[in-house]
Amino acid sequence: MRVQMKSIEAAGKTEEEAIETGLRELGLARDDVSVEIIERGKAGFLGIGSTPATVRLVYDGEETRSERLDTFLTGLFEHMGVHASASVSETDTDVNAEITCEEQGVLVGKNGEVLDAIAHVSNYVVNRGRRHVRVNIDAEDYRRKRDEELTALARSTAGKVIKLRRSIRLDPMNAYERHVVHEALQDNDKVTTHSVGEEPRRRVVVHYGRGENN
């Protein structure tokens, strides 16, 4: 449920710069606020006597991104009938949720498929009508451990490719896992990675030599 309107003041060399500053602070899009000009910016003469512009951004004081994600996850756990809780934190560019659950397998699924689905829907919930941020969902440190496994696999495979000077295909992976492999090898100047096949059998191929990752 929406609550009372809120506002912040922001300053900049021009009205537009002040508005952008305020939007970044709120994490909102231009259409999410109404703008009141408090003081118009003045350039002055040769920079002397210049005055910054000041604006007031009025917005609907709804839930923050963290609150929105926490509310969604709490409802999801109840709907799934699992005993779980989420510790949610937020930065300027990310919203992170670490899930604690007695039945980890239920929320992770085979190869992290359930966790990926939760992350996908969470991304929509958090970013709906707002400036886009990255949403990271993990359960009992599964994602971190899996990332480490995939990074080690990518580097080991790259070593074999360089030694044998031939391409190697990895087992099918979901989009997130393929991204981890691509990212792990993007700075390796002796190999390149490429995804082939159709979902859910799409996989990464590690090639000898440089090229375009995708």
Backbone hydrogen bonds in HBPLUS format (Angstrom, degrees):
<---DONOR---> <-ACCEPTOR-->    atom                        ^
c    i                          cat <-CA-CA->   ^        H-A-AA   ^      H-
h    n   atom  resd res      DA  || num        DHA   H-A  angle D-A-AA Bond
n    s   type  num  typ     dist DA aas  dist angle  dist       angle   num
A0006-LYS N   A0059-TYR O   2.79 MM  53  5.42 173.3  1.80 169.7 171.1     1
A0059-TYR N   A0006-LYS O   2.78 MM  53  5.42 162.8  1.81 150.7 156.8     2
A0008-ILE N   A0057-LEU O   3.04 MM  49  5.46 145.7  2.17 140.3 150.2     3
A0057-LEU N   A0008-ILE O   2.83 MM  49  5.46 158.1  1.88 162.3 168.2     4
A0010-ALA N   A0055-VAL O   2.95 MM  45  5.53 154.5  2.02 150.5 157.9     5
A0055-VAL N   A0010-ALA O   2.91 MM  45  5.53 164.5  1.94 162.4 167.5     6
A0012-GLY N   A0053-ALA O   2.98 MM  41  5.33 146.1  2.09 144.6 152.0     7
A0053-ALA N   A0012-GLY O   2.66 MM  41  5.33 149.7  1.75 171.9 176.4     8
A0018-ALA N   A0014-THR O   2.99 MM   4  6.23 155.8  2.05 149.2 155.9     9
A0019-ILE N   A0015-GLU O   2.89 MM   4  6.17 154.3  1.96 150.0 157.3    10
A0020-GLU N   A0016-GLU O   2.95 MM   4  6.20 163.4  1.98 150.1 154.0    11
A0021-THR N   A0017-GLU O   2.97 MM   4  6.17 151.8  2.05 143.4 151.2    12
A0022-GLY N   A0018-ALA O   3.04 MM   4  6.30 158.6  2.08 147.5 152.6    13
A0023-LEU N   A0019-ILE O   2.88 MM   4  6.17 157.4  1.93 153.7 160.4    14
A0024-ARG N   A0020-GLU O   2.99 MM   4  6.16 157.6  2.04 147.4 152.6    15
A0025-GLU N   A0021-THR O   3.10 MM   4  6.35 155.4  2.17 144.1 150.8    16
A0026-LEU N   A0022-GLY O   3.00 MM   4  6.25 151.2  2.08 147.1 154.7    17
A0027-GLY N   A0023-LEU O   2.73 MM   4  5.71 136.2  1.92 143.3 156.0    18
A0028-LEU N   A0023-LEU O   3.21 MM   5  5.29 145.9  2.33 139.9 145.7    19
A0032-ASP N   A0029-ALA O   2.95 MM   3  5.40 156.4  2.01 113.7 121.5    20
A0033-VAL N   A0030-ARG O   3.40 MM   3  5.94 173.7  2.41 116.7 118.2    21
A0034-SER N   A0058-VAL O   2.93 MM  24  5.20 155.8  1.98 144.7 152.7    22
A0058-VAL N   A0034-SER O   2.87 MM  24  5.20 171.8  1.88 158.3 160.7    23
A0036-GLU N   A0056-ARG O   2.88 MM  20  5.03 158.2  1.92 148.5 155.0    24
A0056-ARG N   A0036-GLU O   2.77 MM  20  5.03 159.2  1.81 150.2 157.0    25
A0038-ILE N   A0054-THR O   2.87 MM  16  5.35 144.7  2.00 140.5 149.2    26
A0039-GLU N   A0054-THR O   3.04 MM  15  5.00 161.0  2.08 140.7 140.3    27
A0054-THR N   A0039-GLU O   2.83 MM  15  5.00 159.0  1.87 141.5 147.4    28
A0042-LYS N   A0051-THR O   2.81 MM   9  4.85 157.2  1.86 137.3 144.6    29
A0051-THR N   A0042-LYS O   2.79 MM   9  4.85 152.6  1.86 132.6 141.3    30
A0045-PHE N   A0048-ILE O   3.03 MM   3  5.20 142.0  2.18 153.1 146.9    31
A0048-ILE N   A0045-PHE O   2.89 MM   3  5.20 161.6  1.93 115.7 118.4    32
A0062-GLU N   A0060-ASP O   2.70 MM   2  5.63 139.9  1.86 109.6  96.9    33
A0068-ARG N   A0064-THR O   2.83 MM   4  6.00 157.3  1.88 151.1 158.0    34
A0069-LEU N   A0065-ARG O   2.90 MM   4  6.17 160.3  1.94 154.2 158.7    35
A0070-ASP N   A0066-SER O   2.89 MM   4  6.06 162.4  1.92 150.1 155.6    36
A0071-THR N   A0067-GLU O   2.92 MM   4  6.04 162.1  1.95 149.1 153.5    37
A0072-PHE N   A0068-ARG O   3.04 MM   4  6.22 158.5  2.09 144.0 150.0    38
A0073-LEU N   A0069-LEU O   2.90 MM   4  6.09 170.8  1.91 157.8 159.7    39
A0074-THR N   A0070-ASP O   2.99 MM   4  6.06 161.7  2.02 148.0 153.4    40
A0075-GLY N   A0071-THR O   3.14 MM   4  6.30 161.5  2.17 145.7 150.3    41
A0076-LEU N   A0072-PHE O   2.89 MM   4  6.12 152.1  1.97 147.9 156.8    42
A0077-PHE N   A0073-LEU O   2.87 MM   4  6.10 164.9  1.90 156.9 159.1    43
A0078-GLU N   A0074-THR O   3.18 MM   4  6.39 158.9  2.23 144.3 149.9    44
A0079-HIS N   A0075-GLY O   2.94 MM   4  6.15 155.9  2.00 146.3 153.2    45
A0080-MET N   A0076-LEU O   2.88 MM   4  6.13 150.4  1.96 151.0 159.3    46
A0081-GLY N   A0077-PHE O   2.92 MM   4  6.00 120.3  2.28 136.4 151.7    47
A0082-VAL N   A0077-PHE O   3.13 MM   5  5.45 161.4  2.17 150.3 152.9    48
A0081-GLY N   A0078-GLU O   3.18 MM   3  5.00 139.7  2.35  92.0 103.7    49
A0085-SER N   A0100-THR O   2.97 MM  15  5.43 152.4  2.05 149.4 158.4    50
A0100-THR N   A0085-SER O   2.84 MM  15  5.43 167.2  1.85 162.4 166.9    51
A0087-SER N   A0098-GLU O   2.94 MM  11  5.20 166.7  1.95 140.6 143.4    52
A0098-GLU N   A0087-SER O   3.01 MM  11  5.20 162.8  2.04 139.0 142.6    53
A0089-SER N   A0096-ASN O   2.87 MM   7  5.26 158.3  1.91 150.0 157.1    54
A0096-ASN N   A0089-SER O   2.88 MM   7  5.26 158.5  1.92 144.9 151.9    55
A0091-THR N   A0094-ASP O   2.81 MM   3  5.16 166.8  1.82 159.5 159.4    56
A0134-ARG N   A0093-THR O   2.93 MM  41  6.24 164.9  1.96 156.9 151.8    57
A0095-VAL N   A0134-ARG O   2.85 MM  39  6.32 148.2  1.96 160.8 167.7    58
A0136-ASN N   A0095-VAL O   2.91 MM  41  6.27 163.5  1.94 156.9 162.3    59
A0097-ALA N   A0136-ASN O   2.88 MM  39  6.28 153.1  1.95 164.7 173.0    60
A0138-ASP N   A0097-ALA O   2.94 MM  41  6.31 158.6  1.99 167.4 173.3    61
A0099-ILE N   A0138-ASP O   2.70 MM  39  5.99 172.4  1.71 152.0 154.8    62
A0140-GLU N   A0099-ILE O   3.02 MM  41  6.26 149.5  2.11 165.7 169.6    63
A0106-VAL N   A0103-GLU O   3.06 MM   3  5.70 139.4  2.23 117.2 126.8    64
A0107-LEU N   A0104-GLN O   3.05 MM   3  5.53 125.7  2.36 110.1 122.6    65
A0108-VAL N   A0104-GLN O   2.98 MM   4  6.15 139.7  2.15 152.2 164.6    66
A0109-GLY N   A0105-GLY O   2.89 MM   4  5.49 156.1  1.94 137.2 144.6    67
A0114-VAL N   A0108-VAL O   3.04 MM   6  5.11 126.1  2.34 127.2 132.6    68
A0115-LEU N   A0108-VAL O   3.25 MM   7  4.71 159.0  2.30 121.0 117.0    69
A0112-GLY N   A0109-GLY O   3.22 MM   3  5.09 156.0  2.29 120.6 114.1    70
A0113-GLU N   A0110-LYS O   3.02 MM   3  5.68 159.1  2.07 120.1 125.8    71
A0116-ASP N   A0112-GLY O   2.88 MM   4  6.06 151.6  1.96 150.4 158.8    72
A0117-ALA N   A0113-GLU O   3.01 MM   4  6.25 151.9  2.09 142.8 150.0    73
A0118-ILE N   A0114-VAL O   2.91 MM   4  6.24 156.4  1.96 151.9 158.2    74
A0119-ALA N   A0115-LEU O   2.93 MM   4  6.15 157.8  1.98 146.2 152.4    75
A0120-HIS N   A0116-ASP O   2.89 MM   4  6.12 152.6  1.97 146.3 153.8    76
A0121-VAL N   A0117-ALA O   3.09 MM   4  6.35 166.9  2.11 152.5 154.2    77
A0122-SER N   A0118-ILE O   2.86 MM   4  5.95 156.9  1.91 147.5 155.3    78
A0123-ASN N   A0119-ALA O   2.91 MM   4  6.03 149.2  2.01 144.4 151.6    79
A0124-TYR N   A0120-HIS O   3.39 MM   4  6.75 150.4  2.48 140.1 146.5    80
A0125-VAL N   A0121-VAL O   2.98 MM   4  6.30 161.3  2.01 153.2 158.5    81
A0126-VAL N   A0122-SER O   2.88 MM   4  6.03 169.5  1.89 157.7 159.6    82
A0127-ASN N   A0123-ASN O   3.09 MM   4  6.04 160.9  2.13 142.5 148.0    83
A0128-ARG N   A0124-TYR O   3.02 MM   4  5.69 123.2  2.35 143.1 151.8    84
A0130-ARG N   A0127-ASN O   3.00 MM   3  5.14 165.2  2.02 132.0 127.8    85
A0142-TYR N   A0139-ALA O   2.90 MM   3  5.55 161.8  1.93 122.0 127.9    86
A0145-LYS N   A0141-ASP O   3.17 MM   4  6.33 170.1  2.18 154.2 157.0    87
A0146-ARG N   A0142-TYR O   2.84 MM   4  6.03 160.4  1.88 155.9 162.1    88
A0147-ASP N   A0143-ARG O   2.83 MM   4  5.99 156.3  1.89 149.7 156.3    89
A0148-GLU N   A0144-ARG O   3.02 MM   4  6.29 155.3  2.08 147.7 153.9    90
A0149-GLU N   A0145-LYS O   3.02 MM   4  6.31 153.0  2.09 145.1 152.4    91
A0150-LEU N   A0146-ARG O   2.91 MM   4  6.15 163.4  1.94 154.6 158.4    92
A0151-THR N   A0147-ASP O   2.88 MM   4  6.03 156.4  1.94 148.3 155.1    93
A0152-ALA N   A0148-GLU O   3.00 MM   4  6.14 158.7  2.05 144.5 150.1    94
A0153-LEU N   A0149-GLU O   2.91 MM   4  6.14 156.0  1.96 146.1 153.3    95
A0154-ALA N   A0150-LEU O   2.83 MM   4  6.02 159.3  1.87 148.0 153.5    96
A0155-ARG N   A0151-THR O   3.04 MM   4  6.25 164.6  2.06 150.0 153.3    97
A0156-SER N   A0152-ALA O   2.93 MM   4  6.05 156.9  1.99 147.9 154.8    98
A0157-THR N   A0153-LEU O   2.88 MM   4  6.00 160.7  1.91 150.6 156.0    99
A0158-ALA N   A0154-ALA O   2.91 MM   4  6.11 155.2  1.97 145.6 152.9   100
A0159-GLY N   A0155-ARG O   3.04 MM   4  6.26 151.3  2.13 140.8 147.8   101
A0160-LYS N   A0156-SER O   3.16 MM   4  6.53 151.1  2.24 144.6 151.5   102
A0161-VAL N   A0157-THR O   2.88 MM   4  6.17 158.5  1.92 153.5 159.9   103
A0162-ILE N   A0158-ALA O   2.94 MM   4  6.16 160.9  1.98 152.9 157.1   104
A0163-LYS N   A0159-GLY O   3.03 MM   4  6.18 155.5  2.10 141.9 149.0   105
A0164-LEU N   A0160-LYS O   2.80 MM   4  5.94 163.6  1.83 154.5 158.7   106
A0165-ARG N   A0161-VAL O   2.64 MM   4  5.28 132.2  1.87 137.6 150.3   107
A0168-ILE N   A0206-VAL O   3.01 MM  38  5.38 151.9  2.09 142.9 151.3   108
A0206-VAL N   A0168-ILE O   2.90 MM  38  5.38 168.9  1.91 158.0 157.1   109
A0170-LEU N   A0204-VAL O   2.89 MM  34  5.56 173.0  1.90 174.2 176.6   110
A0173-MET N   A0202-ARG O   3.03 MM  29  6.33 157.6  2.08 161.6 163.0   111
A0178-ARG N   A0174-ASN O   3.00 MM   4  6.25 159.1  2.04 157.1 163.6   112
A0179-HIS N   A0175-ALA O   3.01 MM   4  6.19 151.8  2.09 144.2 151.9   113
A0180-VAL N   A0176-TYR O   3.11 MM   4  6.50 150.0  2.20 146.9 154.5   114
A0181-VAL N   A0177-GLU O   3.15 MM   4  6.49 157.2  2.21 148.5 153.6   115
A0182-HIS N   A0178-ARG O   2.91 MM   4  6.19 170.4  1.92 158.1 160.3   116
A0183-GLU N   A0179-HIS O   2.90 MM   4  6.03 165.8  1.92 151.8 156.1   117
A0184-ALA N   A0180-VAL O   2.93 MM   4  6.06 148.6  2.03 143.3 151.9   118
A0185-LEU N   A0181-VAL O   3.28 MM   4  6.53 138.3  2.46 146.5 155.7   119
A0185-LEU N   A0182-HIS O   3.21 MM   3  5.50 137.1  2.41 101.0 112.0   120
A0186-GLN N   A0183-GLU O   3.45 MM   3  5.17 161.6  2.49  97.0 102.2   121
A0188-ASN N   A0185-LEU O   3.09 MM   3  5.22 162.3  2.12 109.1 114.7   122
A0209-GLY N   A0190-LYS O   2.82 MM  19  5.04 168.2  1.83 136.5 132.9   123
A0192-THR N   A0207-HIS O   3.10 MM  15  5.24 150.3  2.19 132.6 139.5   124
A0207-HIS N   A0192-THR O   2.78 MM  15  5.24 164.3  1.80 163.5 166.9   125
A0194-HIS N   A0205-VAL O   2.91 MM  11  5.18 145.1  2.03 145.1 155.5   126
A0205-VAL N   A0194-HIS O   2.66 MM  11  5.18 159.1  1.70 155.4 163.1   127
A0196-VAL N   A0203-ARG O   2.92 MM   7  5.64 157.9  1.97 159.7 166.7   128
A0203-ARG N   A0196-VAL O   2.97 MM   7  5.64 158.4  2.01 159.7 165.9   129
A0201-ARG N   A0198-GLU O   2.71 MM   3  5.56 132.6  1.93 138.8 142.5   130
